Amino acid sequence: MDITRDKEEIQSRIGQKRMDHVLRVADYAKDLAVHYGLDPEKAYLAGFYHDCMKIRDLDLLKKAARDLGLEWTEEFDQAPQVVHGLLGALAAEKMYGVRDRDILNAIAYHTTGRAGMTDLEKIIYLADYAEPMRDFDGVDQVRKEIKEDLDQAMYQALNRTIQYLIEKNSYITIKSLEARNDFLKKVTHGKIY
């Protein structure tokens, strides 16, 4: 794994603006890992590679999926914006030499979340969601929650994302709904009314 070489190759695929975002996410993830007593290097690497396959052109995205062995599903047709997480995990492993399953899972689920997320997965999801240049209603509240309670922050971030997708009449992945419900149980301690 050679981050300097990988940075050039990734940037040529995703562009300078997206690369700047990637570096902010990696730094934020590292800081959050320190805050929560996790491995900062693992968090940085997961943040660094999280958008390595953020390909906007649908035909190129489908080609990359074929090349890396990711089966294209009906759900991907409905929500192609989530493919880059799973594809990024495959690329991180096959192209960039990342072997750590925790890092690969954090990359894979940074767009959808999932039930049973690890703290590293939560940190990458949230670092991407609320990195310092993100500016939307409620982001400051989420940033505050991120430093206090990862589960509460995930619950709020997933709720906001799902609400946004509903308002846009967009497809919501099953994994996102399962993740939201999992965090609902955690933040209410299983007492859902």
C-alpha positions in Angstrom: 0.0 0.0 0.0 1.5 3.3 -1.1 -0.8 6.2 -0.2 1.1 8.8 -2.2 0.9 6.7 -5.4 -2.7 5.7 -4.7 -3.7 9.4 -4.1 -2.5 10.3 -7.6 -4.4 7.4 -9.2 -7.6 8.0 -7.2 -7.5 11.7 -7.8 -7.3 11.1 -11.6 -10.5 9.1 -11.3 -12.5 11.2 -8.8 -11.1 14.8 -9.4 -9.5 17.4 -7.1 -12.7 18.5 -5.4 -13.7 15.0 -4.4 -10.1 14.3 -3.3 -10.1 17.3 -1.0 -13.3 15.9 0.5 -11.6 12.5 0.9 -8.7 14.0 2.8 -11.0 16.0 5.1 -12.9 12.8 5.9 -9.7 10.9 6.6 -8.5 13.6 9.0 -11.9 13.8 10.7 -12.1 10.1 11.0 -8.6 9.9 12.5 -9.6 12.6 15.1 -12.8 10.7 16.0 -10.9 7.5 16.4 -8.5 9.1 18.8 -11.5 10.6 20.7 -13.2 7.2 21.0 -10.0 5.2 21.7 -9.9 3.4 18.3 -6.9 2.9 16.0 -6.4 6.3 14.2 -4.4 4.7 11.4 -7.2 2.3 10.5 -9.7 5.2 10.6 -7.5 7.4 8.4 -7.1 4.6 5.8 -10.8 3.8 5.7 -11.5 7.5 5.3 -8.8 7.8 2.6 -10.2 5.0 0.5 -13.9 5.5 1.2 -14.6 7.4 -2.1 -11.9 5.8 -4.2 -14.5 4.5 -6.7 -16.9 7.5 -6.6 -17.5 7.4 -10.4 -20.3 9.6 -11.6 -20.7 8.2 -15.1 -23.1 5.2 -14.8 -21.6 3.3 -17.7 -18.1 3.6 -16.2 -19.4 2.7 -12.8 -21.0 -0.5 -14.2 -17.8 -1.3 -16.0 -15.8 -0.9 -12.8 -18.2 -3.2 -11.0 -17.8 -5.9 -13.7 -14.0 -5.5 -13.7 -13.9 -5.9 -9.9 -16.4 -8.7 -9.7 -19.3 -6.8 -8.1 -22.6 -8.2 -9.3 -24.9 -5.4 -10.4 -28.3 -5.7 -8.7 -31.8 -4.3 -9.2 -31.2 -2.2 -6.1 -28.1 -0.7 -7.7 -30.3 0.3 -10.7 -32.6 2.2 -8.2 -29.8 3.7 -6.1 -26.5 3.8 -8.1 -25.1 6.4 -5.7 -24.6 3.7 -3.1 -22.5 1.4 -5.3 -19.2 3.2 -4.8 -19.1 2.1 -1.2 -19.1 -1.6 -2.0 -17.0 -1.1 -5.1 -14.6 1.0 -3.1 -14.1 -1.8 -0.6 -13.3 -4.2 -3.5 -10.9 -1.7 -5.0 -9.2 -1.0 -1.7 -8.6 -4.7 -1.4 -7.8 -5.7 -5.0 -6.1 -2.6 -6.3 -4.6 -0.9 -3.2 -3.7 -3.9 -1.0 -5.9 -3.1 2.0 -6.4 -6.5 3.8 -8.0 -5.4 7.1 -11.6 -6.5 7.1 -12.7 -3.7 9.6 -11.3 -1.1 7.2 -13.0 -2.7 4.2 -16.3 -3.0 5.9 -16.1 0.7 6.9 -15.6 1.6 3.3 -18.3 -0.8 2.1 -21.1 0.6 4.4 -20.2 4.3 4.5 -23.1 5.2 2.2 -25.9 2.9 3.5 -24.9 2.0 7.0 -26.1 -1.5 8.2 -27.4 -3.2 11.3 -24.7 -4.1 13.7 -22.2 -1.5 12.7 -18.8 -1.4 14.4 -17.5 1.8 15.9 -15.1 2.2 13.0 -17.9 1.8 10.5 -19.9 4.5 12.4 -16.9 6.8 12.4 -16.4 6.6 8.7 -20.1 7.0 8.0 -20.3 10.1 10.2 -17.0 11.6 9.2 -18.3 11.5 5.6 -21.7 12.8 6.6 -20.4 15.8 8.7 -16.9 16.5 7.5 -15.8 20.2 8.1 -16.9 21.5 4.7 -20.4 20.0 4.8 -23.0 22.8 5.2 -26.6 21.9 5.7 -29.3 22.5 8.2 -28.6 20.5 11.4 -25.0 19.6 10.6 -23.7 21.4 13.6 -26.0 19.5 15.9 -24.9 16.2 14.3 -21.2 17.2 14.8 -22.0 17.8 18.5 -23.7 14.4 18.8 -20.8 12.7 17.1 -18.5 13.7 19.9 -20.9 12.6 22.6 -22.6 9.4 21.4 -21.9 7.6 18.1 -25.2 5.6 18.2 -27.3 8.8 18.7 -25.4 10.6 16.0 -25.9 7.6 13.6 -29.6 7.5 14.4 -29.9 11.2 13.7 -27.8 11.1 10.5 -29.8 8.1 9.2 -33.1 9.7 10.0 -32.0 12.9 8.2 -30.8 11.0 5.2 -33.9 8.9 4.9 -36.1 12.0 5.3 -34.1 13.8 2.6 -34.5 10.7 0.2 -38.2 10.7 0.9 -38.5 14.4 0.1 -36.6 13.8 -3.2 -38.8 10.7 -3.9 -35.6 8.6 -4.1 -35.0 5.0 -3.4 -34.0 4.0 0.1 -31.8 0.9 0.4 -32.9 -2.0 2.7 -29.5 -1.7 4.5 -30.2 1.9 5.4 -33.7 1.1 6.8 -32.2 -1.8 8.8 -29.5 0.4 10.1 -31.9 3.1 11.2 -34.1 0.6 13.0 -31.1 -1.0 14.7 -30.0 2.4 16.0 -33.6 3.2 17.0 -33.5 0.2 19.3 -30.1 1.2 20.7 -31.0 4.8 21.5 -34.4 3.9 23.0 -32.9 0.8 24.8 -35.3 -1.4 22.9 -38.4 0.4 24.2 -40.0 1.5 20.9 -43.5 2.9 21.4 
